[in-house]
Amino acid sequence: MTPLDKPLRREVKVGKDVFTLTIDAHGLKFVPKGKRKGFEMTWASLANGDAAIATALQASLQSR
């Protein structure tokens, strides 16, 4: 396997919206293109099941 030693960035289109997905050794970040704030998840939280809780919390904060 190739180690993930530097960030990997890709553009992702979801419907009409464009996002930047950054994957690095710490986790992943999903941000609307041109913005700084978005969804961020560490590998540890993804592996231990906190991903569902974090997703629900993020959704509840954005709906306000």
C-alpha positions as CSV (number, residue, x, y, z in Angstrom):
1,M,0.0,0.0,0.0
2,T,1.0,3.6,-0.6
3,P,1.2,5.6,2.7
4,L,-0.9,8.8,2.9
5,D,2.0,11.2,3.7
6,K,0.6,14.3,2.1
7,P,-3.0,15.7,1.6
8,L,-5.0,14.4,-1.3
9,R,-7.5,16.9,-2.7
10,R,-10.4,16.2,-5.1
11,E,-13.3,18.1,-6.4
12,V,-16.7,16.4,-5.9
13,K,-19.9,17.5,-7.5
14,V,-23.1,16.7,-5.6
15,G,-26.1,17.8,-7.6
16,K,-25.4,21.4,-8.6
17,D,-23.0,22.0,-5.7
18,V,-19.2,21.6,-5.9
19,F,-17.2,20.5,-2.9
20,T,-13.5,20.0,-2.1
21,L,-12.7,16.7,-0.4
22,T,-9.3,16.6,1.4
23,I,-8.0,13.3,2.7
24,D,-4.9,13.3,4.9
25,A,-3.2,11.2,7.6
26,H,-5.5,12.8,10.3
27,G,-8.9,12.3,8.6
28,L,-11.1,13.9,5.9
29,K,-12.6,17.3,5.3
30,F,-15.6,18.0,3.0
31,V,-16.0,21.7,2.3
32,P,-18.1,23.7,-0.2
33,K,-15.7,24.9,-2.9
34,G,-14.3,28.4,-2.1
35,K,-15.2,28.2,1.6
36,R,-13.2,27.3,4.7
37,K,-15.7,25.7,7.0
38,G,-17.3,22.4,6.3
39,F,-17.6,18.8,7.6
40,E,-14.4,17.4,9.2
41,M,-13.9,13.9,10.6
42,T,-10.9,12.2,12.1
43,W,-10.1,8.6,11.3
44,A,-10.3,7.6,15.0
45,S,-13.9,9.0,15.3
46,L,-14.9,7.2,12.0
47,A,-13.4,3.9,13.2
48,N,-15.0,4.0,16.7
49,G,-18.5,4.9,15.5
50,D,-18.6,8.5,16.4
51,A,-19.2,9.4,12.7
52,A,-23.0,8.9,13.0
53,I,-23.2,11.1,16.1
54,A,-21.1,13.8,14.5
55,T,-23.2,13.8,11.4
56,A,-26.4,14.1,13.3
57,L,-25.0,16.9,15.4
58,Q,-23.7,18.8,12.3
59,A,-27.1,18.5,10.7
60,S,-28.9,19.8,13.7
61,L,-26.6,22.8,14.0
62,Q,-27.0,23.7,10.3
63,S,-30.8,23.5,10.4
64,R,-31.1,26.3,12.9
